[in-house]
Amino acid sequence: MRKYLLAAALLTGCSNAPNEADRLPGIEIEDAPQNGMQLILPIVRDIPAGKDLELCTWTDKFLDKDVDVESITSAQAGPGHHIVIYTTNVMQPPGTSRPCTDQDMTTFRYVVGAGGEGTGLVNKPPTGLTFFMPKGSQLVINEHFLNASPKVRDGQSAFNLYYADPTKTHIRSSGLSFVDTSIVVPPGSSAFDMNCTMREDFAAWRLVPHMHEWGTRILIEQEHAGETKRLFDTVWNASMVDRKSTRLNSSHLGISR
């Protein structure tokens, strides 16, 4: 049994700073970096109680060169769960925003996540690694709002990208995710295993397991050369959705959930 999860990311820049009146309380972020980019997204109004909402927004950031990014910091107000930054070569008019579809997601390339998915509000790879965004792509932002309250709420997201020193040598990192969208959860207790054999070695610096409110336990194992190493065996609850991750030095990961 072999399963890979690689969470090492990418990213890029410009500057967009709306008036304070366009910011919700909770959007507290440092000034736009001189060597980087800030983006504060529009307020998402009237998110219904109990709503799990993922919005995709195509920005006016079109990359005219390759960019290496050293880190990202983020802020979310309201029922924010995470921000994920993607690039795409399937362009949309800037400002296009809609609930993300499977068709949209197949055109995206993962850059970096922050605010959830185990990354926290600051996501910075180990020294010498950078996030990367390729020339000729458009920046797309995925915002996830999870309103677990009984009230209608507003939400908002913001982030800063900090560019890497162009005079230094960097190793560009990326992300690899394994997802099964065919899971059907019957009433009562059930279990699901996901396995994969990798065709080549990968060097991973962060492992991020993830479940949502119906998960109760997650077990992740690494199998290689006849040996099994347990990386996670965690009793899960909804409050842990954006808090569990580990940095590692590994190339063979096995996942069973």
Contacts in CASP RR format, 6 or more apart in sequence:
PFRMAT RR
TARGET T0000
AUTHOR 0000-0000-0000
METHOD contacts of the structure
MODEL  1
MRKYLLAAALLTGCSNAPNEADRLPGIEIEDAPQNGMQLILPIVRDIPAG
KDLELCTWTDKFLDKDVDVESITSAQAGPGHHIVIYTTNVMQPPGTSRPC
TDQDMTTFRYVVGAGGEGTGLVNKPPTGLTFFMPKGSQLVINEHFLNASP
KVRDGQSAFNLYYADPTKTHIRSSGLSFVDTSIVVPPGSSAFDMNCTMRE
DFAAWRLVPHMHEWGTRILIEQEHAGETKRLFDTVWNASMVDRKSTRLNS
SHLGISR
1 193 0 8 1.000
1 195 0 8 1.000
1 221 0 8 1.000
1 223 0 8 1.000
1 254 0 8 1.000
1 256 0 8 1.000
2 195 0 8 1.000
2 196 0 8 1.000
2 197 0 8 1.000
2 198 0 8 1.000
2 223 0 8 1.000
2 224 0 8 1.000
2 252 0 8 1.000
2 253 0 8 1.000
2 254 0 8 1.000
3 178 0 8 1.000
3 194 0 8 1.000
3 195 0 8 1.000
3 196 0 8 1.000
3 220 0 8 1.000
3 253 0 8 1.000
3 254 0 8 1.000
3 255 0 8 1.000
3 256 0 8 1.000
4 176 0 8 1.000
4 178 0 8 1.000
4 196 0 8 1.000
4 198 0 8 1.000
4 202 0 8 1.000
4 204 0 8 1.000
4 252 0 8 1.000
4 253 0 8 1.000
4 254 0 8 1.000
4 255 0 8 1.000
5 176 0 8 1.000
5 177 0 8 1.000
5 178 0 8 1.000
5 204 0 8 1.000
5 207 0 8 1.000
5 208 0 8 1.000
5 209 0 8 1.000
5 220 0 8 1.000
5 253 0 8 1.000
5 255 0 8 1.000
6 174 0 8 1.000
6 175 0 8 1.000
6 176 0 8 1.000
6 202 0 8 1.000
6 204 0 8 1.000
6 207 0 8 1.000
6 253 0 8 1.000
7 119 0 8 1.000
7 175 0 8 1.000
7 176 0 8 1.000
7 177 0 8 1.000
7 204 0 8 1.000
7 205 0 8 1.000
7 206 0 8 1.000
7 207 0 8 1.000
7 208 0 8 1.000
7 245 0 8 1.000
8 125 0 8 1.000
8 129 0 8 1.000
8 173 0 8 1.000
8 174 0 8 1.000
8 175 0 8 1.000
8 204 0 8 1.000
8 205 0 8 1.000
8 206 0 8 1.000
9 110 0 8 1.000
9 111 0 8 1.000
9 112 0 8 1.000
9 113 0 8 1.000
9 123 0 8 1.000
9 125 0 8 1.000
9 131 0 8 1.000
9 173 0 8 1.000
9 174 0 8 1.000
9 175 0 8 1.000
10 69 0 8 1.000
10 87 0 8 1.000
10 110 0 8 1.000
10 111 0 8 1.000
10 112 0 8 1.000
10 130 0 8 1.000
10 131 0 8 1.000
10 132 0 8 1.000
10 133 0 8 1.000
10 172 0 8 1.000
10 173 0 8 1.000
10 174 0 8 1.000
10 175 0 8 1.000
11 67 0 8 1.000
11 69 0 8 1.000
11 72 0 8 1.000
11 85 0 8 1.000
11 111 0 8 1.000
11 112 0 8 1.000
11 131 0 8 1.000
11 132 0 8 1.000
11 133 0 8 1.000
11 161 0 8 1.000
12 37 0 8 1.000
12 61 0 8 1.000
12 63 0 8 1.000
12 67 0 8 1.000
12 69 0 8 1.000
12 111 0 8 1.000
12 133 0 8 1.000
12 139 0 8 1.000
12 161 0 8 1.000
12 163 0 8 1.000
13 36 0 8 1.000
13 37 0 8 1.000
13 61 0 8 1.000
13 63 0 8 1.000
13 67 0 8 1.000
13 69 0 8 1.000
13 133 0 8 1.000
13 139 0 8 1.000
13 161 0 8 1.000
13 163 0 8 1.000
14 36 0 8 1.000
14 37 0 8 1.000
14 39 0 8 1.000
14 61 0 8 1.000
15 32 0 8 1.000
15 36 0 8 1.000
15 37 0 8 1.000
15 38 0 8 1.000
15 39 0 8 1.000
16 38 0 8 1.000
16 39 0 8 1.000
16 40 0 8 1.000
17 32 0 8 1.000
17 38 0 8 1.000
17 40 0 8 1.000
18 40 0 8 1.000
18 42 0 8 1.000
22 40 0 8 1.000
22 42 0 8 1.000
22 43 0 8 1.000
23 40 0 8 1.000
23 43 0 8 1.000
23 77 0 8 1.000
23 156 0 8 1.000
23 158 0 8 1.000
24 43 0 8 1.000
24 77 0 8 1.000
24 78 0 8 1.000
24 154 0 8 1.000
24 155 0 8 1.000
24 156 0 8 1.000
25 77 0 8 1.000
26 75 0 8 1.000
26 77 0 8 1.000
26 78 0 8 1.000
27 40 0 8 1.000
27 75 0 8 1.000
27 76 0 8 1.000
27 77 0 8 1.000
27 156 0 8 1.000
27 158 0 8 1.000
28 75 0 8 1.000
29 38 0 8 1.000
29 40 0 8 1.000
29 73 0 8 1.000
29 74 0 8 1.000
29 75 0 8 1.000
29 158 0 8 1.000
29 159 0 8 1.000
29 160 0 8 1.000
30 73 0 8 1.000
30 160 0 8 1.000
31 38 0 8 1.000
32 38 0 8 1.000
32 160 0 8 1.000
33 160 0 8 1.000
33 161 0 8 1.000
33 162 0 8 1.000
33 163 0 8 1.000
35 162 0 8 1.000
35 163 0 8 1.000
36 69 0 8 1.000
36 160 0 8 1.000
36 161 0 8 1.000
36 162 0 8 1.000
36 163 0 8 1.000
37 61 0 8 1.000
37 160 0 8 1.000
37 161 0 8 1.000
37 163 0 8 1.000
38 158 0 8 1.000
38 159 0 8 1.000
38 160 0 8 1.000
38 161 0 8 1.000
39 59 0 8 1.000
39 61 0 8 1.000
39 141 0 8 1.000
39 158 0 8 1.000
39 159 0 8 1.000
40 156 0 8 1.000
40 157 0 8 1.000
40 158 0 8 1.000
41 57 0 8 1.000
41 141 0 8 1.000
41 143 0 8 1.000
41 156 0 8 1.000
41 157 0 8 1.000
41 158 0 8 1.000
42 97 0 8 1.000
42 156 0 8 1.000
43 154 0 8 1.000
43 155 0 8 1.000
43 156 0 8 1.000
44 53 0 8 1.000
44 55 0 8 1.000
44 143 0 8 1.000
44 145 0 8 1.000
44 154 0 8 1.000
44 155 0 8 1.000
44 156 0 8 1.000
45 154 0 8 1.000
45 155 0 8 1.000
46 152 0 8 1.000
46 154 0 8 1.000
47 53 0 8 1.000
47 79 0 8 1.000
47 145 0 8 1.000
47 147 0 8 1.000
47 152 0 8 1.000
47 153 0 8 1.000
47 154 0 8 1.000
47 155 0 8 1.000
48 147 0 8 1.000
48 152 0 8 1.000
49 147 0 8 1.000
49 149 0 8 1.000
49 150 0 8 1.000
49 151 0 8 1.000
49 152 0 8 1.000
49 153 0 8 1.000
50 147 0 8 1.000
50 148 0 8 1.000
50 149 0 8 1.000
51 145 0 8 1.000
51 146 0 8 1.000
51 147 0 8 1.000
52 145 0 8 1.000
52 146 0 8 1.000
52 147 0 8 1.000
53 99 0 8 1.000
53 144 0 8 1.000
53 145 0 8 1.000
53 146 0 8 1.000
53 147 0 8 1.000
54 99 0 8 1.000
54 100 0 8 1.000
54 142 0 8 1.000
54 143 0 8 1.000
54 144 0 8 1.000
54 145 0 8 1.000
55 97 0 8 1.000
55 98 0 8 1.000
55 99 0 8 1.000
55 100 0 8 1.000
55 142 0 8 1.000
55 143 0 8 1.000
55 145 0 8 1.000
56 97 0 8 1.000
56 98 0 8 1.000
56 99 0 8 1.000
56 100 0 8 1.000
56 104 0 8 1.000
56 140 0 8 1.000
56 141 0 8 1.000
56 142 0 8 1.000
57 95 0 8 1.000
57 96 0 8 1.000
57 97 0 8 1.000
57 140 0 8 1.000
57 141 0 8 1.000
57 143 0 8 1.000
58 88 0 8 1.000
58 91 0 8 1.000
58 92 0 8 1.000
58 93 0 8 1.000
58 94 0 8 1.000
58 95 0 8 1.000
58 96 0 8 1.000
58 97 0 8 1.000
58 138 0 8 1.000
58 139 0 8 1.000
58 140 0 8 1.000
59 94 0 8 1.000
59 95 0 8 1.000
59 138 0 8 1.000
59 139 0 8 1.000
59 140 0 8 1.000
59 141 0 8 1.000
60 94 0 8 1.000
60 95 0 8 1.000
61 138 0 8 1.000
61 139 0 8 1.000
62 91 0 8 1.000
62 136 0 8 1.000
62 137 0 8 1.000
62 138 0 8 1.000
62 139 0 8 1.000
63 87 0 8 1.000
63 133 0 8 1.000
63 134 0 8 1.000
63 135 0 8 1.000
63 136 0 8 1.000
63 137 0 8 1.000
63 138 0 8 1.000
63 139 0 8 1.000
64 135 0 8 1.000
64 136 0 8 1.000
65 135 0 8 1.000
66 132 0 8 1.000
66 133 0 8 1.000
66 134 0 8 1.000
66 135 0 8 1.000
67 132 0 8 1.000
67 133 0 8 1.000
67 163 0 8 1.000
68 130 0 8 1.000
68 131 0 8 1.000
68 132 0 8 1.000
68 163 0 8 1.000
68 164 0 8 1.000
68 166 0 8 1.000
68 170 0 8 1.000
68 172 0 8 1.000
69 112 0 8 1.000
69 130 0 8 1.000
69 131 0 8 1.000
69 132 0 8 1.000
69 133 0 8 1.000
69 161 0 8 1.000
69 162 0 8 1.000
69 163 0 8 1.000
69 164 0 8 1.000
70 124 0 8 1.000
70 130 0 8 1.000
70 131 0 8 1.000
70 162 0 8 1.000
70 163 0 8 1.000
70 164 0 8 1.000
70 165 0 8 1.000
71 122 0 8 1.000
71 123 0 8 1.000
71 124 0 8 1.000
71 125 0 8 1.000
71 161 0 8 1.000
71 162 0 8 1.000
72 85 0 8 1.000
72 112 0 8 1.000
72 113 0 8 1.000
72 114 0 8 1.000
72 122 0 8 1.000
72 123 0 8 1.000
72 124 0 8 1.000
72 131 0 8 1.000
72 159 0 8 1.000
72 160 0 8 1.000
72 161 0 8 1.000
72 162 0 8 1.000
73 114 0 8 1.000
73 121 0 8 1.000
73 122 0 8 1.000
73 159 0 8 1.000
73 160 0 8 1.000
73 162 0 8 1.000
74 83 0 8 1.000
74 113 0 8 1.000
74 114 0 8 1.000
74 115 0 8 1.000
74 121 0 8 1.000
74 122 0 8 1.000
74 123 0 8 1.000
74 157 0 8 1.000
74 158 0 8 1.000
74 159 0 8 1.000
74 160 0 8 1.000
75 121 0 8 1.000
75 157 0 8 1.000
75 158 0 8 1.000
75 159 0 8 1.000
76 82 0 8 1.000
76 83 0 8 1.000
76 115 0 8 1.000
76 143 0 8 1.000
76 155 0 8 1.000
76 156 0 8 1.000
76 157 0 8 1.000
76 158 0 8 1.000
77 154 0 8 1.000
77 155 0 8 1.000
77 156 0 8 1.000
77 157 0 8 1.000
78 145 0 8 1.000
78 153 0 8 1.000
78 154 0 8 1.000
78 155 0 8 1.000
78 156 0 8 1.000
79 145 0 8 1.000
79 146 0 8 1.000
79 147 0 8 1.000
79 148 0 8 1.000
79 149 0 8 1.000
79 153 0 8 1.000
79 155 0 8 1.000
80 143 0 8 1.000
80 144 0 8 1.000
80 145 0 8 1.000
80 146 0 8 1.000
80 155 0 8 1.000
80 157 0 8 1.000
81 115 0 8 1.000
81 116 0 8 1.000
81 144 0 8 1.000
81 145 0 8 1.000
81 146 0 8 1.000
81 241 0 8 1.000
81 242 0 8 1.000
82 113 0 8 1.000
82 114 0 8 1.000
82 115 0 8 1.000
82 116 0 8 1.000
82 117 0 8 1.000
82 119 0 8 1.000
82 143 0 8 1.000
82 144 0 8 1.000
82 242 0 8 1.000
83 113 0 8 1.000
83 114 0 8 1.000
83 115 0 8 1.000
83 141 0 8 1.000
83 142 0 8 1.000
83 143 0 8 1.000
83 144 0 8 1.000
83 157 0 8 1.000
83 159 0 8 1.000
84 110 0 8 1.000
84 111 0 8 1.000
84 112 0 8 1.000
84 113 0 8 1.000
84 117 0 8 1.000
84 141 0 8 1.000
84 142 0 8 1.000
84 144 0 8 1.000
85 111 0 8 1.000
85 112 0 8 1.000
85 113 0 8 1.000
85 139 0 8 1.000
85 140 0 8 1.000
85 141 0 8 1.000
85 142 0 8 1.000
85 159 0 8 1.000
86 108 0 8 1.000
86 109 0 8 1.000
86 110 0 8 1.000
86 111 0 8 1.000
86 139 0 8 1.000
86 140 0 8 1.000
86 141 0 8 1.000
86 142 0 8 1.000
87 108 0 8 1.000
87 109 0 8 1.000
87 111 0 8 1.000
87 133 0 8 1.000
87 134 0 8 1.000
87 137 0 8 1.000
87 138 0 8 1.000
87 139 0 8 1.000
87 140 0 8 1.000
88 107 0 8 1.000
88 108 0 8 1.000
88 109 0 8 1.000
88 137 0 8 1.000
88 138 0 8 1.000
88 140 0 8 1.000
89 107 0 8 1.000
89 136 0 8 1.000
89 137 0 8 1.000
89 138 0 8 1.000
90 107 0 8 1.000
91 138 0 8 1.000
92 138 0 8 1.000
98 104 0 8 1.000
100 142 0 8 1.000
102 181 0 8 1.000
108 140 0 8 1.000
108 142 0 8 1.000
109 134 0 8 1.000
109 137 0 8 1.000
110 174 0 8 1.000
110 175 0 8 1.000
110 177 0 8 1.000
111 131 0 8 1.000
111 132 0 8 1.000
111 133 0 8 1.000
112 119 0 8 1.000
112 123 0 8 1.000
112 131 0 8 1.000
113 119 0 8 1.000
113 123 0 8 1.000
114 120 0 8 1.000
114 121 0 8 1.000
114 122 0 8 1.000
114 123 0 8 1.000
114 159 0 8 1.000
115 121 0 8 1.000
115 123 0 8 1.000
115 242 0 8 1.000
116 241 0 8 1.000
116 242 0 8 1.000
117 208 0 8 1.000
117 210 0 8 1.000
117 242 0 8 1.000
117 245 0 8 1.000
118 208 0 8 1.000
118 210 0 8 1.000
118 242 0 8 1.000
118 243 0 8 1.000
118 244 0 8 1.000
118 245 0 8 1.000
119 206 0 8 1.000
119 208 0 8 1.000
119 245 0 8 1.000
120 242 0 8 1.000
125 131 0 8 1.000
125 173 0 8 1.000
125 205 0 8 1.000
126 205 0 8 1.000
126 247 0 8 1.000
128 168 0 8 1.000
128 169 0 8 1.000
128 170 0 8 1.000
128 171 0 8 1.000
129 170 0 8 1.000
129 171 0 8 1.000
129 172 0 8 1.000
129 173 0 8 1.000
129 205 0 8 1.000
130 164 0 8 1.000
130 170 0 8 1.000
130 171 0 8 1.000
130 172 0 8 1.000
130 173 0 8 1.000
131 172 0 8 1.000
131 173 0 8 1.000
132 172 0 8 1.000
132 173 0 8 1.000
132 174 0 8 1.000
133 139 0 8 1.000
141 157 0 8 1.000
143 157 0 8 1.000
145 155 0 8 1.000
146 241 0 8 1.000
147 153 0 8 1.000
148 238 0 8 1.000
164 170 0 8 1.000
173 205 0 8 1.000
176 202 0 8 1.000
178 194 0 8 1.000
178 196 0 8 1.000
178 255 0 8 1.000
180 192 0 8 1.000
180 194 0 8 1.000
183 192 0 8 1.000
185 214 0 8 1.000
189 216 0 8 1.000
191 257 0 8 1.000
192 257 0 8 1.000
193 256 0 8 1.000
193 257 0 8 1.000
194 255 0 8 1.000
194 256 0 8 1.000
194 257 0 8 1.000
195 254 0 8 1.000
195 255 0 8 1.000
195 256 0 8 1.000
196 254 0 8 1.000
196 255 0 8 1.000
198 252 0 8 1.000
201 251 0 8 1.000
201 252 0 8 1.000
202 251 0 8 1.000
203 249 0 8 1.000
203 251 0 8 1.000
204 248 0 8 1.000
204 250 0 8 1.000
204 251 0 8 1.000
204 253 0 8 1.000
205 247 0 8 1.000
205 248 0 8 1.000
205 249 0 8 1.000
206 245 0 8 1.000
206 246 0 8 1.000
206 247 0 8 1.000
206 248 0 8 1.000
207 220 0 8 1.000
207 231 0 8 1.000
207 232 0 8 1.000
207 245 0 8 1.000
207 246 0 8 1.000
207 247 0 8 1.000
207 248 0 8 1.000
207 250 0 8 1.000
207 253 0 8 1.000
208 244 0 8 1.000
208 245 0 8 1.000
209 218 0 8 1.000
209 220 0 8 1.000
209 232 0 8 1.000
209 234 0 8 1.000
209 244 0 8 1.000
209 245 0 8 1.000
209 255 0 8 1.000
209 257 0 8 1.000
210 241 0 8 1.000
210 244 0 8 1.000
211 218 0 8 1.000
211 236 0 8 1.000
211 241 0 8 1.000
211 257 0 8 1.000
212 238 0 8 1.000
212 241 0 8 1.000
213 238 0 8 1.000
213 241 0 8 1.000
215 236 0 8 1.000
216 235 0 8 1.000
216 236 0 8 1.000
216 237 0 8 1.000
217 233 0 8 1.000
217 234 0 8 1.000
217 235 0 8 1.000
217 236 0 8 1.000
218 232 0 8 1.000
218 233 0 8 1.000
218 234 0 8 1.000
218 236 0 8 1.000
218 257 0 8 1.000
219 230 0 8 1.000
219 232 0 8 1.000
219 233 0 8 1.000
219 234 0 8 1.000
219 256 0 8 1.000
219 257 0 8 1.000
220 230 0 8 1.000
220 231 0 8 1.000
220 232 0 8 1.000
220 233 0 8 1.000
220 253 0 8 1.000
220 254 0 8 1.000
220 255 0 8 1.000
220 256 0 8 1.000
220 257 0 8 1.000
221 228 0 8 1.000
221 229 0 8 1.000
221 230 0 8 1.000
221 231 0 8 1.000
221 254 0 8 1.000
221 255 0 8 1.000
221 256 0 8 1.000
222 228 0 8 1.000
222 229 0 8 1.000
222 230 0 8 1.000
222 231 0 8 1.000
222 250 0 8 1.000
222 252 0 8 1.000
222 253 0 8 1.000
222 254 0 8 1.000
223 229 0 8 1.000
223 252 0 8 1.000
223 254 0 8 1.000
224 251 0 8 1.000
224 252 0 8 1.000
231 246 0 8 1.000
231 248 0 8 1.000
231 253 0 8 1.000
231 254 0 8 1.000
232 244 0 8 1.000
232 246 0 8 1.000
234 240 0 8 1.000
234 244 0 8 1.000
END
